[in-house]
């Protein structure tokens, strides 16, 4: 049976809709900022950083160049789907109204539009990717299981939604799932991942711990002033899986001394004098590795 292809790509919001006629009939309306509300499950942070300062300055000088996309809110007003940062920048710039394109979208289509429009940003935090991938994957699964008007039969079960999402965002399926695992972290540890204080690989292992266990890990991190290595994180998970992880075990693991990383740097001019001029870097590395192996073997041989 042929696979069904859903047209849910990582594209601009405009490509979600069916026809040029519907696009051309869209109207941009000035809407008071007071009537705009954030998307209920908005996974992307609106930071008051240097980038926001630049956006505020741009809006003050040139106005809002790209309209905000919103849909009618169930409690009145409008729910922002694309443009949370622009809305905040308009507020900071002293604007009272913003140009808005109003879309009547169901929850799943609105979620996909929200995620896709924000994933095109340059700098995205791991926590933002984690919740965005989770939101979109769930929405895509619901849409995949929903019969279309043209085909009332259920969409084929051979359709892999996570594989489709991976293709759209340019990540592997495993990497998608690794990001989604981060949604199981308690907020302080997830914030440390965003701040690059805990490596992604270690954070994924810690995500399998219960919230109480994660609190113990957080306390140990603060007490020892050191982040867990991947080896320590795996060890924490093994103890947790066997039901033997408690605060004493966590502290003991976190107090284990990490092996020092050795970094030896040779200047090129010093190395080149020992090798033929036509030797490539790879040939030089392979030769040095053989020489070191011979040296280590001779050191281990018993004296005669």
Phi, psi and omega in degrees: 000134181290146179284147176272135180255118177270135181273070180236073185266168175276078185231182176290161182301330185299328184283352180287334188266160198280321191227158175297328181298316181292325179293314184291337182274356180292140182245134176267122183243144171283123182239134176300138178303328182295341181267356180266135180235146179292154175300135189303321181249036181303115183269353185259137184275142174256100186264140176269073184244192181298323179297322178293320178301319179294321179294319178299314180297320179297317180293322178296325184272322189240354185080187180273110185281332181238121184295153175284144177256131182215169174227157178302135179271145183298334182258016181098157184077203185223145180259124183288132175253323178218120178124025178300319180292319179297321179296317179293320179296321177297320177299314180292332180277358178086014179282147176251340178230152177223150175286132185225137169261122183267127178241136173263095186238148173287170186301316184291316178295321178297319179297315180297317178299315180303310183295311184298320182292332181270333180291349178278354177293156183286310185252111181236129181287153177305320180295324178293315177299318183302307183285329178293314178298319180297314180299311184292320180299317179295319179295319179295322179296318179295319179292325179294331181267002182260122179298140177277170179294327182282332184225103184281354178281158180294140178295144187307140182286350181279355179288122179262103184295319181294328177291321178296316179297319180301318179296322184290320185262356177076029176238160175283160177301319180297320180292324176301312182293326178295318177297316182297329176302329182297339179292349179270359179279148173290155188305315182297323179287321178297323177295324177293327176294316178299324182274006179062029177270339175232132181290153182303313183300317179293321180297321179298317178298317181293334181296342179276353178278153175290166183298322178296318178295321178294325176297320177297320178296317180299317179298320180292322177300315181291322182289318183269350181054045180209142179273150179291139173283172178297323179295317179294320179297319177296323179293319176300318181293319180298317179294323179294316180299328181269002178075020184248012183269121173224181185297326179292318179294318179302312181296320179298317179294318182290340179272354178296137183285129178279141177296137180289139176278130180260128179231115180248127182240127175250134174287143186300319183296329178287324180284320186302328183291346179263356185233155174302150184297332183272004180290135175276171178299320180296318178296323178295316180296316180296320179295316180296322179295320178294318179297319179293323178296318177296318180297317180293322179294318180295326179291330182275348180284139180294144179290145181261000000 
